[in-house]
Amino acid sequence: MGRGAVRDEAVVRAKAEIRRAVWDRMERGGVAAFPLPPHGRIPNFRGAEAACRRALAIPEVARAATVKVNPDSPQRPCREALLVMGKALVVPTPRLRGGLLLLDPSSIPRDRAAEAATIGGAARWGRSLDPRELPRIDVVVVGSVAVSPRTGARLGKSHGYAELEWGVLAELGKVGEWTPVVTTVHDIQLIDEIPMEPFDLPVDYVATPTRLIAVEARPPKPRGILWEYVDDVLLGEVPILRALAR
């Protein structure tokens, strides 16, 4: 795989089993919300608004000027509330093919914040920028399929775009070890043990509908792109990767 790195297949299988178990549990427990089924995606959940309220009460979020938020459904309330709070938003386009969007709250009427918080609305109200042109990012909000409240290890839906976005921004000095990473999930998505690979992005805070958890045993965050895991297919799909590789 990639330019020399070989992933541990046992770890890959363990991650897939955790994802499947969480998706199944959310569906059976009736906590998954539209779009359904939850499988194969960052799952939306009942209580996403409450989880976002807890996340936005974190002091680093309250002080932030610019926040990067993933475009998935359970973090839509976070995007809307952050715009209302006057925070600039950085929102990735799907699969990074359209780069990163910067949403300036001063140019978005308050009554259009809900629209701007959607994927389509972000494309209408946001400005596509080369990552080099972005301001330094104060906080990153990510979605998760599963997360460990003990170590901060998280699983996305397996495509690795949260890690890729972090790697690109870290490579450019826009984020780093100093940047708090927050995820919002349902309590049913908390898993004590989640295996990690070198490129995995751990979180500092886990916000659920019932509690806010500060992770105490978090490993270091990736310091940039781990090029040994980037293959020619990914290079072909993501223009910014090609530019950085050059």
Contacts in CASP RR format, 6 or more apart in sequence:
PFRMAT RR
TARGET T0000
AUTHOR 0000-0000-0000
METHOD contacts of the structure
MODEL  1
MGRGAVRDEAVVRAKAEIRRAVWDRMERGGVAAFPLPPHGRIPNFRGAEA
ACRRALAIPEVARAATVKVNPDSPQRPCREALLVMGKALVVPTPRLRGGL
LLLDPSSIPRDRAAEAATIGGAARWGRSLDPRELPRIDVVVVGSVAVSPR
TGARLGKSHGYAELEWGVLAELGKVGEWTPVVTTVHDIQLIDEIPMEPFD
LPVDYVATPTRLIAVEARPPKPRGILWEYVDDVLLGEVPILRALAR
1 7 0 8 1.000
1 229 0 8 1.000
1 231 0 8 1.000
2 228 0 8 1.000
2 229 0 8 1.000
2 230 0 8 1.000
2 231 0 8 1.000
2 232 0 8 1.000
3 227 0 8 1.000
3 228 0 8 1.000
3 229 0 8 1.000
3 230 0 8 1.000
3 231 0 8 1.000
4 228 0 8 1.000
5 198 0 8 1.000
5 226 0 8 1.000
5 228 0 8 1.000
5 229 0 8 1.000
7 197 0 8 1.000
7 229 0 8 1.000
8 197 0 8 1.000
11 195 0 8 1.000
11 197 0 8 1.000
14 195 0 8 1.000
15 155 0 8 1.000
15 158 0 8 1.000
15 194 0 8 1.000
15 195 0 8 1.000
16 158 0 8 1.000
18 145 0 8 1.000
18 146 0 8 1.000
18 155 0 8 1.000
18 191 0 8 1.000
18 194 0 8 1.000
19 40 0 8 1.000
19 145 0 8 1.000
19 146 0 8 1.000
19 155 0 8 1.000
19 156 0 8 1.000
19 157 0 8 1.000
19 158 0 8 1.000
20 39 0 8 1.000
22 43 0 8 1.000
22 145 0 8 1.000
22 146 0 8 1.000
22 188 0 8 1.000
22 189 0 8 1.000
22 191 0 8 1.000
23 32 0 8 1.000
23 37 0 8 1.000
23 38 0 8 1.000
23 39 0 8 1.000
23 40 0 8 1.000
23 43 0 8 1.000
23 145 0 8 1.000
24 39 0 8 1.000
25 188 0 8 1.000
26 32 0 8 1.000
26 38 0 8 1.000
26 43 0 8 1.000
26 45 0 8 1.000
26 186 0 8 1.000
26 188 0 8 1.000
26 189 0 8 1.000
27 36 0 8 1.000
27 37 0 8 1.000
27 38 0 8 1.000
27 39 0 8 1.000
29 188 0 8 1.000
30 46 0 8 1.000
31 45 0 8 1.000
31 46 0 8 1.000
31 186 0 8 1.000
31 188 0 8 1.000
32 38 0 8 1.000
32 43 0 8 1.000
32 44 0 8 1.000
32 45 0 8 1.000
32 46 0 8 1.000
33 44 0 8 1.000
33 45 0 8 1.000
33 46 0 8 1.000
33 47 0 8 1.000
33 48 0 8 1.000
33 73 0 8 1.000
33 74 0 8 1.000
34 44 0 8 1.000
34 73 0 8 1.000
35 41 0 8 1.000
35 44 0 8 1.000
35 73 0 8 1.000
38 44 0 8 1.000
38 45 0 8 1.000
40 157 0 8 1.000
40 158 0 8 1.000
41 72 0 8 1.000
41 73 0 8 1.000
41 157 0 8 1.000
42 70 0 8 1.000
42 72 0 8 1.000
42 73 0 8 1.000
42 74 0 8 1.000
42 75 0 8 1.000
42 143 0 8 1.000
42 144 0 8 1.000
42 145 0 8 1.000
42 156 0 8 1.000
42 157 0 8 1.000
43 74 0 8 1.000
43 145 0 8 1.000
43 189 0 8 1.000
44 72 0 8 1.000
44 73 0 8 1.000
44 74 0 8 1.000
45 51 0 8 1.000
45 74 0 8 1.000
45 185 0 8 1.000
45 186 0 8 1.000
45 188 0 8 1.000
45 189 0 8 1.000
46 186 0 8 1.000
46 209 0 8 1.000
47 186 0 8 1.000
47 209 0 8 1.000
48 73 0 8 1.000
48 74 0 8 1.000
48 75 0 8 1.000
48 76 0 8 1.000
48 77 0 8 1.000
48 184 0 8 1.000
48 186 0 8 1.000
48 209 0 8 1.000
49 77 0 8 1.000
50 209 0 8 1.000
50 210 0 8 1.000
51 74 0 8 1.000
51 184 0 8 1.000
51 185 0 8 1.000
51 186 0 8 1.000
51 207 0 8 1.000
51 208 0 8 1.000
51 209 0 8 1.000
52 75 0 8 1.000
52 77 0 8 1.000
52 78 0 8 1.000
52 81 0 8 1.000
52 184 0 8 1.000
52 207 0 8 1.000
53 81 0 8 1.000
54 184 0 8 1.000
54 207 0 8 1.000
54 208 0 8 1.000
54 209 0 8 1.000
54 211 0 8 1.000
54 212 0 8 1.000
55 61 0 8 1.000
55 78 0 8 1.000
55 141 0 8 1.000
55 182 0 8 1.000
55 184 0 8 1.000
55 205 0 8 1.000
55 207 0 8 1.000
55 212 0 8 1.000
56 62 0 8 1.000
56 78 0 8 1.000
56 81 0 8 1.000
56 82 0 8 1.000
56 85 0 8 1.000
57 212 0 8 1.000
58 139 0 8 1.000
58 180 0 8 1.000
58 182 0 8 1.000
58 205 0 8 1.000
58 207 0 8 1.000
58 212 0 8 1.000
60 138 0 8 1.000
60 139 0 8 1.000
60 180 0 8 1.000
61 67 0 8 1.000
61 82 0 8 1.000
61 139 0 8 1.000
61 180 0 8 1.000
61 182 0 8 1.000
63 138 0 8 1.000
64 87 0 8 1.000
64 138 0 8 1.000
64 139 0 8 1.000
65 87 0 8 1.000
65 88 0 8 1.000
65 135 0 8 1.000
65 138 0 8 1.000
66 87 0 8 1.000
66 88 0 8 1.000
66 89 0 8 1.000
66 90 0 8 1.000
66 134 0 8 1.000
66 135 0 8 1.000
66 136 0 8 1.000
66 137 0 8 1.000
66 138 0 8 1.000
67 82 0 8 1.000
67 87 0 8 1.000
67 88 0 8 1.000
67 89 0 8 1.000
67 90 0 8 1.000
67 137 0 8 1.000
67 138 0 8 1.000
67 139 0 8 1.000
67 140 0 8 1.000
67 141 0 8 1.000
68 89 0 8 1.000
68 90 0 8 1.000
68 91 0 8 1.000
68 92 0 8 1.000
68 137 0 8 1.000
68 139 0 8 1.000
68 140 0 8 1.000
68 141 0 8 1.000
68 165 0 8 1.000
68 169 0 8 1.000
68 175 0 8 1.000
69 75 0 8 1.000
69 78 0 8 1.000
69 79 0 8 1.000
69 82 0 8 1.000
69 89 0 8 1.000
69 90 0 8 1.000
69 91 0 8 1.000
69 140 0 8 1.000
69 141 0 8 1.000
70 91 0 8 1.000
70 92 0 8 1.000
70 141 0 8 1.000
70 142 0 8 1.000
70 143 0 8 1.000
70 162 0 8 1.000
71 91 0 8 1.000
71 92 0 8 1.000
71 93 0 8 1.000
71 94 0 8 1.000
71 119 0 8 1.000
71 122 0 8 1.000
72 143 0 8 1.000
74 143 0 8 1.000
74 184 0 8 1.000
74 185 0 8 1.000
75 141 0 8 1.000
75 143 0 8 1.000
75 184 0 8 1.000
76 117 0 8 1.000
76 118 0 8 1.000
77 117 0 8 1.000
78 141 0 8 1.000
78 184 0 8 1.000
79 89 0 8 1.000
79 91 0 8 1.000
79 116 0 8 1.000
79 117 0 8 1.000
79 122 0 8 1.000
80 113 0 8 1.000
80 114 0 8 1.000
80 116 0 8 1.000
80 117 0 8 1.000
82 89 0 8 1.000
83 89 0 8 1.000
83 103 0 8 1.000
83 105 0 8 1.000
83 108 0 8 1.000
83 113 0 8 1.000
83 116 0 8 1.000
83 117 0 8 1.000
84 105 0 8 1.000
84 110 0 8 1.000
84 113 0 8 1.000
85 105 0 8 1.000
86 105 0 8 1.000
86 106 0 8 1.000
87 105 0 8 1.000
88 102 0 8 1.000
88 103 0 8 1.000
88 104 0 8 1.000
88 105 0 8 1.000
88 135 0 8 1.000
89 101 0 8 1.000
89 102 0 8 1.000
89 103 0 8 1.000
89 105 0 8 1.000
89 122 0 8 1.000
90 100 0 8 1.000
90 101 0 8 1.000
90 102 0 8 1.000
90 103 0 8 1.000
90 134 0 8 1.000
90 137 0 8 1.000
91 100 0 8 1.000
91 101 0 8 1.000
91 103 0 8 1.000
91 122 0 8 1.000
91 126 0 8 1.000
92 99 0 8 1.000
92 100 0 8 1.000
92 101 0 8 1.000
92 161 0 8 1.000
92 165 0 8 1.000
93 99 0 8 1.000
93 100 0 8 1.000
93 101 0 8 1.000
93 123 0 8 1.000
93 128 0 8 1.000
94 119 0 8 1.000
95 159 0 8 1.000
95 161 0 8 1.000
95 237 0 8 1.000
95 238 0 8 1.000
96 161 0 8 1.000
96 164 0 8 1.000
96 165 0 8 1.000
96 168 0 8 1.000
96 237 0 8 1.000
96 238 0 8 1.000
96 240 0 8 1.000
97 237 0 8 1.000
97 238 0 8 1.000
97 239 0 8 1.000
98 128 0 8 1.000
98 239 0 8 1.000
99 128 0 8 1.000
99 129 0 8 1.000
99 131 0 8 1.000
99 239 0 8 1.000
99 240 0 8 1.000
100 128 0 8 1.000
100 129 0 8 1.000
100 131 0 8 1.000
100 134 0 8 1.000
100 165 0 8 1.000
101 122 0 8 1.000
101 123 0 8 1.000
101 126 0 8 1.000
101 127 0 8 1.000
101 128 0 8 1.000
101 129 0 8 1.000
102 126 0 8 1.000
102 127 0 8 1.000
102 129 0 8 1.000
102 134 0 8 1.000
103 116 0 8 1.000
103 122 0 8 1.000
103 125 0 8 1.000
103 126 0 8 1.000
103 127 0 8 1.000
104 126 0 8 1.000
104 127 0 8 1.000
105 113 0 8 1.000
107 125 0 8 1.000
108 116 0 8 1.000
108 125 0 8 1.000
112 125 0 8 1.000
115 121 0 8 1.000
115 124 0 8 1.000
115 125 0 8 1.000
116 122 0 8 1.000
116 124 0 8 1.000
116 125 0 8 1.000
116 126 0 8 1.000
130 240 0 8 1.000
131 168 0 8 1.000
131 169 0 8 1.000
131 172 0 8 1.000
131 174 0 8 1.000
131 240 0 8 1.000
132 172 0 8 1.000
134 169 0 8 1.000
134 172 0 8 1.000
134 174 0 8 1.000
135 174 0 8 1.000
136 173 0 8 1.000
136 174 0 8 1.000
136 175 0 8 1.000
137 169 0 8 1.000
137 174 0 8 1.000
137 175 0 8 1.000
137 179 0 8 1.000
138 179 0 8 1.000
139 179 0 8 1.000
139 180 0 8 1.000
139 181 0 8 1.000
139 182 0 8 1.000
140 166 0 8 1.000
140 175 0 8 1.000
140 179 0 8 1.000
140 180 0 8 1.000
140 181 0 8 1.000
140 182 0 8 1.000
141 181 0 8 1.000
141 182 0 8 1.000
141 183 0 8 1.000
141 184 0 8 1.000
142 154 0 8 1.000
142 162 0 8 1.000
142 181 0 8 1.000
142 182 0 8 1.000
142 183 0 8 1.000
142 201 0 8 1.000
142 203 0 8 1.000
143 154 0 8 1.000
143 156 0 8 1.000
143 162 0 8 1.000
143 183 0 8 1.000
143 184 0 8 1.000
143 185 0 8 1.000
144 154 0 8 1.000
144 155 0 8 1.000
144 156 0 8 1.000
144 183 0 8 1.000
144 185 0 8 1.000
144 189 0 8 1.000
144 203 0 8 1.000
145 154 0 8 1.000
145 155 0 8 1.000
145 156 0 8 1.000
145 157 0 8 1.000
145 189 0 8 1.000
146 154 0 8 1.000
146 155 0 8 1.000
146 156 0 8 1.000
146 185 0 8 1.000
146 189 0 8 1.000
146 190 0 8 1.000
146 191 0 8 1.000
146 194 0 8 1.000
147 153 0 8 1.000
147 154 0 8 1.000
147 155 0 8 1.000
147 183 0 8 1.000
147 185 0 8 1.000
147 189 0 8 1.000
147 190 0 8 1.000
147 191 0 8 1.000
147 194 0 8 1.000
147 203 0 8 1.000
147 206 0 8 1.000
148 154 0 8 1.000
148 190 0 8 1.000
148 191 0 8 1.000
148 192 0 8 1.000
148 193 0 8 1.000
148 194 0 8 1.000
149 190 0 8 1.000
149 192 0 8 1.000
149 206 0 8 1.000
149 213 0 8 1.000
149 215 0 8 1.000
150 192 0 8 1.000
150 215 0 8 1.000
150 216 0 8 1.000
150 217 0 8 1.000
151 194 0 8 1.000
151 196 0 8 1.000
151 202 0 8 1.000
151 215 0 8 1.000
151 217 0 8 1.000
151 218 0 8 1.000
151 219 0 8 1.000
152 194 0 8 1.000
152 202 0 8 1.000
152 203 0 8 1.000
152 204 0 8 1.000
152 206 0 8 1.000
152 215 0 8 1.000
152 217 0 8 1.000
152 218 0 8 1.000
153 194 0 8 1.000
153 195 0 8 1.000
153 196 0 8 1.000
153 200 0 8 1.000
153 202 0 8 1.000
153 219 0 8 1.000
154 183 0 8 1.000
154 194 0 8 1.000
154 200 0 8 1.000
154 201 0 8 1.000
154 202 0 8 1.000
154 203 0 8 1.000
155 194 0 8 1.000
156 162 0 8 1.000
160 199 0 8 1.000
162 201 0 8 1.000
163 199 0 8 1.000
163 200 0 8 1.000
163 201 0 8 1.000
163 222 0 8 1.000
164 225 0 8 1.000
164 234 0 8 1.000
164 238 0 8 1.000
164 241 0 8 1.000
166 175 0 8 1.000
166 201 0 8 1.000
166 221 0 8 1.000
166 222 0 8 1.000
166 224 0 8 1.000
167 222 0 8 1.000
167 224 0 8 1.000
167 225 0 8 1.000
167 226 0 8 1.000
168 224 0 8 1.000
168 225 0 8 1.000
168 240 0 8 1.000
168 241 0 8 1.000
168 244 0 8 1.000
169 175 0 8 1.000
170 176 0 8 1.000
170 221 0 8 1.000
170 222 0 8 1.000
170 223 0 8 1.000
170 224 0 8 1.000
170 225 0 8 1.000
171 224 0 8 1.000
171 225 0 8 1.000
171 244 0 8 1.000
176 221 0 8 1.000
176 223 0 8 1.000
177 220 0 8 1.000
177 221 0 8 1.000
177 223 0 8 1.000
179 221 0 8 1.000
180 204 0 8 1.000
180 205 0 8 1.000
181 201 0 8 1.000
181 202 0 8 1.000
181 203 0 8 1.000
181 204 0 8 1.000
181 205 0 8 1.000
181 221 0 8 1.000
182 203 0 8 1.000
182 204 0 8 1.000
182 205 0 8 1.000
182 206 0 8 1.000
182 207 0 8 1.000
183 203 0 8 1.000
183 205 0 8 1.000
183 206 0 8 1.000
183 207 0 8 1.000
184 207 0 8 1.000
184 208 0 8 1.000
185 206 0 8 1.000
185 207 0 8 1.000
185 208 0 8 1.000
186 208 0 8 1.000
186 209 0 8 1.000
187 208 0 8 1.000
187 209 0 8 1.000
187 210 0 8 1.000
187 211 0 8 1.000
189 208 0 8 1.000
190 206 0 8 1.000
190 208 0 8 1.000
196 202 0 8 1.000
196 219 0 8 1.000
198 222 0 8 1.000
198 226 0 8 1.000
198 229 0 8 1.000
199 222 0 8 1.000
199 226 0 8 1.000
199 229 0 8 1.000
200 222 0 8 1.000
201 221 0 8 1.000
201 222 0 8 1.000
202 215 0 8 1.000
202 218 0 8 1.000
202 219 0 8 1.000
202 221 0 8 1.000
203 215 0 8 1.000
203 218 0 8 1.000
204 214 0 8 1.000
204 215 0 8 1.000
204 218 0 8 1.000
205 212 0 8 1.000
205 213 0 8 1.000
205 214 0 8 1.000
205 215 0 8 1.000
206 212 0 8 1.000
206 213 0 8 1.000
206 215 0 8 1.000
207 213 0 8 1.000
225 241 0 8 1.000
225 244 0 8 1.000
227 245 0 8 1.000
230 241 0 8 1.000
230 245 0 8 1.000
234 241 0 8 1.000
235 241 0 8 1.000
235 242 0 8 1.000
235 245 0 8 1.000
236 242 0 8 1.000
END
